[in-house]
Amino acid sequence: MTTTAEIIKTARQFESYVKNIWPIHRKFVKNKISKRCTNCAASEKMIELKPTGVCEKCTHFTKPLVDKNTTIENELNQILREHQGKGSGNYDALVLYSGGKDSTYLIRRIQTEYPKLRVLAFTLDNGFMSPVAQQNIAEMLPRLNVDHLFIKPHDKFYKKLFRYAITHLNAEGGYGTVDFSDGEFLLDTARNLAAEKKIPLILSGYSKYQVQNGLKMNQFESPRERELADRVATAGLNLKDIFQEPNDLALWWQASKHNPKDIARLIFPLYAWDLKEEEIKDKVKEWGLMNAKNHSPIVTNHQLVALLGVVDVHQLGYSSFEHEFCRMIREGKALKSEWQPVFEFLEYTSRSGMFLKPTILQSLKWLDLTLEDVRIKFN
């Protein structure tokens, strides 16, 4: 059994190697990794590269003249202002809190700009929470001075969900199937909790990309008709194909069981704010809330992300998470120098198993799967 200390050590080693050693190592193995767009770092296996070395999307990309949409920021501000003190229960807003920099930023900014908005922070433990994220949560909650609730469904529930999802990947790989279904259940749990406690707003730290490409929305608020609909599938997978027990199905969102007036509005503030990654990092640092070494998604994201990355490389040739970060790089919201080495080394180590193999084997063991089941073959 891989211990918490070993998990943290592996994540730290990966991050340190990418930053300090990989730039040298890659010179000797560059023929074993894919070519990448010279502008956004997209893999040639993800998108066609032109003879110039630039990908198709970058060739036709035009950066908007105005980065900030003040209209939707004003609309968001009005909603948050109007809900201060208006919840019929003890809280006005339920904020999803992962222990990462985005959700930490979200809570503190809400507290600063809307001090009368009564906030309940909420964390869902999927059984694979990063030990660093757990440590962040323990350290941040006293500093944020916010009420907080932890929910952890039984392990068998997640085992069914993740095992089925990873063996039934859609075209978007681990990001679009396993990670997406995990996120959908997180939102459904928040919906249930908000309805139970009569909390009128749910605030999520999803990025603009996650809202647009994951939830297929071009606005910062989930449409009311979506919130009033019962959940029957996730990531294109029929829930009844995954879960046979009524108690498991009942954990998903069933709007028809609630009075419509108790169903919260689901808001994505980071969509409206549309910040650069560095802006969030700098602000969290300025507020003295999080050590810089605990910012990175490499160490704060859940432990299955490593498995998803390796499965993607073996089945797609690249990590499905690259779509999000390459877009952010293209739009000037993330640094190519930071993320290209991560995805290059992930591609390389997914073949060799360097650093990651023990974690991969442990994750597969928990899911009762083998390397062959997910088409992984280490060199």
C-alpha positions in Angstrom: 0.0 0.0 0.0 1.4 3.4 -1.0 1.5 5.7 2.0 0.5 9.4 2.1 4.2 10.3 2.5 5.1 8.3 -0.6 2.3 9.9 -2.6 3.4 13.4 -1.7 7.1 12.4 -2.3 6.2 11.1 -5.8 4.3 14.3 -6.7 7.1 16.5 -5.4 9.7 14.4 -7.3 7.8 14.7 -10.5 7.4 18.4 -10.2 11.0 19.0 -9.3 12.3 16.8 -12.1 10.2 18.6 -14.6 11.5 22.0 -13.5 15.1 21.2 -12.9 16.2 18.0 -14.7 13.9 17.5 -17.6 15.3 20.5 -19.7 18.6 18.6 -19.7 17.2 15.1 -20.0 15.0 15.9 -23.0 18.0 16.7 -25.1 18.9 13.0 -25.0 15.4 11.7 -25.6 13.8 14.3 -27.8 13.3 11.8 -30.6 11.1 9.8 -28.2 8.6 12.5 -27.5 6.1 14.2 -29.8 6.7 17.5 -31.6 4.7 20.4 -30.2 3.3 23.7 -31.4 5.9 26.4 -30.9 3.2 28.8 -29.7 0.8 26.8 -27.4 2.7 23.5 -26.9 0.0 21.3 -28.3 1.1 17.9 -29.2 1.2 16.9 -32.9 -0.8 13.8 -31.8 -3.6 16.1 -30.6 -3.7 18.6 -33.5 -2.0 19.0 -36.8 1.1 21.1 -36.9 1.8 23.3 -39.9 5.3 23.3 -41.5 6.0 26.5 -39.6 5.7 24.5 -36.3 2.5 26.2 -35.3 -0.7 24.3 -34.8 -3.9 24.7 -36.7 -5.7 26.5 -33.8 -2.9 29.0 -33.3 -2.7 29.7 -37.0 -6.3 31.0 -37.0 -6.3 32.4 -33.4 -6.9 36.1 -32.9 -6.6 37.4 -29.4 -9.7 39.5 -28.5 -9.0 43.2 -28.3 -10.8 43.3 -24.9 -9.8 40.6 -22.5 -12.4 41.5 -19.8 -16.1 41.4 -20.3 -17.2 44.1 -17.9 -20.9 43.4 -18.7 -20.9 39.9 -17.3 -18.7 40.9 -14.4 -21.4 43.5 -13.5 -24.1 40.9 -13.8 -22.2 38.6 -11.5 -21.6 41.4 -9.0 -25.3 42.2 -9.0 -26.3 38.6 -8.2 -23.8 38.4 -5.4 -24.7 41.7 -3.9 -28.4 41.0 -4.0 -28.0 37.6 -2.2 -26.2 39.0 0.8 -28.2 37.9 3.8 -31.1 36.7 1.7 -30.9 32.9 2.3 -33.8 31.6 4.2 -31.4 29.3 6.2 -28.0 30.0 7.8 -26.2 30.6 4.5 -26.5 32.5 1.3 -23.8 30.7 -0.8 -22.3 27.2 -0.9 -18.7 27.4 -2.2 -17.0 24.3 -3.6 -13.6 24.1 -1.9 -10.9 21.7 -3.2 -7.9 23.1 -1.3 -6.4 24.4 -4.6 -5.4 27.9 -5.5 -8.6 28.7 -7.5 -11.1 27.8 -4.9 -9.0 29.5 -2.2 -8.9 32.6 -4.3 -12.7 32.4 -4.9 -13.5 32.2 -1.2 -11.2 35.1 -0.1 -12.4 37.4 -3.0 -16.0 36.7 -2.1 -15.3 37.5 1.5 -13.5 40.7 0.6 -16.0 42.1 -1.9 -19.2 40.7 -0.4 -18.7 40.6 3.4 -22.4 40.1 4.1 -22.7 37.0 1.9 -22.9 34.1 4.4 -20.7 31.4 3.0 -20.5 27.7 3.7 -17.4 26.0 2.1 -17.9 22.4 1.0 -15.4 19.7 0.1 -16.2 16.3 -1.4 -13.7 13.6 -0.7 -13.6 11.1 -3.7 -11.3 8.8 -1.9 -8.3 10.0 -4.0 -7.9 13.5 -2.6 -4.3 14.8 -2.8 -2.6 14.8 0.6 -1.3 18.2 -0.3 -4.9 19.4 -1.0 -6.0 17.9 2.3 -3.1 19.7 4.1 -4.0 23.0 2.3 -7.6 22.7 3.5 -6.5 22.1 7.1 -4.2 25.1 7.0 -6.5 27.4 5.0 -9.7 27.0 6.8 -8.6 28.9 10.0 -7.1 31.6 7.8 -10.2 32.0 5.7 -12.4 31.8 8.9 -15.2 30.1 7.0 -17.7 27.4 8.0 -16.8 24.2 6.3 -18.4 20.8 5.6 -16.7 17.6 4.4 -18.7 14.9 2.7 -17.2 11.5 1.8 -19.5 8.9 0.0 -18.7 5.2 0.6 -15.6 3.9 -1.3 -17.7 1.3 -3.3 -19.6 4.2 -4.9 -16.5 5.8 -6.4 -15.0 2.4 -7.2 -18.0 1.7 -9.4 -18.0 5.1 -11.0 -14.2 5.4 -11.8 -13.8 1.7 -12.8 -16.6 2.0 -15.3 -15.6 5.4 -16.6 -11.9 4.6 -17.2 -12.9 1.4 -19.1 -15.5 3.3 -21.2 -13.5 6.4 -22.2 -15.1 8.8 -24.7 -13.2 10.7 -27.4 -12.0 13.3 -24.8 -10.1 10.7 -22.8 -9.7 10.7 -19.0 -10.5 14.4 -18.8 -13.8 14.0 -20.6 -14.9 10.8 -19.0 -13.4 10.1 -15.5 -12.6 13.6 -14.5 -15.8 15.0 -15.9 -18.0 12.4 -14.2 -16.2 13.1 -10.9 -16.9 16.8 -11.4 -20.6 16.2 -12.3 -21.0 14.2 -9.1 -19.4 17.0 -7.1 -21.9 19.5 -8.6 -24.8 17.1 -7.9 -23.7 16.7 -4.3 -23.6 20.5 -4.0 -27.1 20.7 -5.5 -28.4 18.2 -3.0 -26.7 20.0 -0.1 -27.9 23.4 -1.1 -31.5 22.2 -1.5 -31.4 20.5 1.9 -30.0 23.6 3.6 -32.0 26.1 1.5 -28.9 27.8 0.3 -29.8 29.9 -2.8 -26.4 30.1 -4.5 -23.7 27.5 -5.4 -20.4 29.0 -6.3 -17.9 26.8 -8.2 -14.2 27.6 -9.1 -14.4 26.1 -12.6 -12.4 28.0 -15.1 -13.9 29.5 -18.2 -12.4 26.6 -20.3 -14.0 24.0 -18.0 -17.4 25.7 -18.2 -17.2 26.1 -22.0 -15.6 22.8 -23.0 -16.7 20.6 -20.1 -20.2 21.8 -19.4 -20.8 23.2 -22.9 -21.9 26.6 -21.6 -21.1 30.1 -22.8 -22.2 31.9 -19.7 -21.3 32.1 -16.0 -24.6 30.7 -14.7 -26.0 27.2 -15.4 -29.3 27.5 -17.3 -32.4 27.1 -15.0 -33.8 24.3 -17.1 -30.6 22.3 -16.5 -30.8 22.8 -12.7 -34.5 21.7 -12.8 -33.7 18.4 -14.7 -33.0 15.0 -13.1 -29.6 13.4 -13.7 -29.8 10.3 -15.9 -26.3 10.2 -17.4 -22.8 11.6 -16.8 -20.1 12.0 -19.5 -22.4 10.2 -21.9 -22.6 7.2 -19.6 -26.1 6.0 -18.5 -26.1 6.0 -14.7 -28.1 2.8 -14.6 -25.4 1.0 -16.5 -22.9 2.0 -13.8 -25.1 1.7 -10.6 -27.6 -1.1 -9.9 -28.3 -0.1 -6.3 -31.1 2.5 -5.8 -29.1 4.1 -2.9 -26.2 4.8 -5.3 -28.5 6.3 -7.9 -30.2 8.4 -5.2 -26.8 10.2 -4.5 -27.1 11.9 -7.9 -29.2 15.0 -8.5 -32.9 14.5 -8.7 -34.5 17.9 -9.1 -38.0 16.5 -9.2 -37.7 15.5 -5.5 -37.3 19.1 -4.5 -39.5 22.2 -4.4 -38.2 24.4 -7.3 -37.9 27.4 -4.9 -35.3 25.4 -2.9 -33.1 24.6 -6.0 -30.0 26.8 -6.0 -28.6 28.9 -8.8 -25.3 27.5 -10.0 -22.7 30.2 -10.6 -19.1 30.1 -12.0 -17.4 33.4 -10.9 -14.1 32.6 -12.5 -15.8 32.5 -15.9 -16.9 36.1 -15.5 -13.6 37.2 -13.9 -11.6 35.4 -16.6 -8.3 35.7 -14.8 -4.8 34.6 -15.8 -3.3 31.7 -13.9 -0.5 34.0 -12.6 -3.0 36.6 -11.4 -4.6 34.0 -9.1 -1.2 32.7 -7.9 0.0 36.3 -7.1 -3.1 37.3 -5.3 -3.2 34.1 -3.1 0.4 34.8 -2.3 -0.3 38.4 -1.5 -3.0 37.4 0.9 -0.6 35.1 2.6 -3.0 32.1 2.2 -1.0 29.4 0.4 2.6 28.4 0.1 3.8 28.7 -3.5 4.9 25.1 -3.5 1.3 24.0 -2.8 -0.2 25.9 -5.8 0.5 23.5 -8.6 -2.3 21.2 -9.8 0.4 18.5 -10.1 0.4 18.3 -6.3 -3.2 19.4 -5.4 -5.2 17.5 -8.0 -6.6 14.1 -7.0 -4.4 11.0 -7.2 -6.2 9.4 -10.1 -5.0 12.2 -12.4 -1.6 10.4 -12.8 -3.4 7.3 -13.9 -5.6 9.3 -16.3 -2.6 11.0 -17.8 -0.8 7.6 -18.4 -3.9 6.0 -19.9 -4.4 9.0 -22.2 -0.8 8.8 -23.5 -1.2 5.1 -24.2 -4.6 5.4 -25.8 -4.5 8.9 -27.4 -0.8 9.7 -27.5 -1.2 12.8 -25.3 -2.9 13.9 -22.1 -6.5 15.0 -22.5 -5.8 17.8 -20.0 -3.6 19.4 -22.6 -6.6 20.9 -24.4 -7.4 23.1 -21.4 -3.8 24.3 -20.8 -2.9 24.8 -24.4 -5.9 27.0 -24.8 -4.9 29.0 -21.7 -1.4 29.4 -23.2 -2.8 30.5 -26.5 -5.0 33.1 -24.8 -2.1 34.3 -22.6 -3.6 33.0 -19.4 -0.9 30.3 -18.7 2.8 30.0 -19.3 4.1 27.8 -22.1 7.4 27.5 -20.3 5.7 26.0 -17.3 3.3 23.6 -18.9 5.2 22.3 -22.0 7.8 20.5 -19.8 5.0 18.9 -17.7 3.2 17.4 -20.7 6.5 16.4 -22.4 7.7 14.6 -19.3 4.3 13.0 -18.7 4.5 11.6 -22.2 7.9 10.2 -21.6 7.4 8.8 -18.2 4.0 7.3 -19.2 6.1 5.0 -21.4 8.9 4.3 -18.9 7.0 4.4 -15.7 9.6 6.7 -14.1 8.2 8.0 -10.7 4.6 7.1 -11.6 4.6 3.3 -11.9 4.0 2.5 -8.2 1.2 5.1 -8.1 -0.4 3.7 -11.3 -0.3 0.1 -10.0 -1.8 1.2 -6.7 -4.6 3.0 -8.3 -5.4 0.1 -10.6 -5.3 -2.3 -7.7 -7.9 -0.2 -5.9 -10.1 -0.3 -9.0 -9.6 -4.0 -9.5 -8.1 -3.4 -12.9 -4.9 -4.5 -14.6 -2.5 -2.7 -16.9 -4.0 -4.7 -19.8 -7.5 -3.5 -18.9 -6.5 0.1 -19.6 -4.0 -0.7 -22.4 -0.9 0.5 -20.5 2.4 -1.1 -21.4 5.5 0.3 -19.7 8.8 -0.1 -21.6 
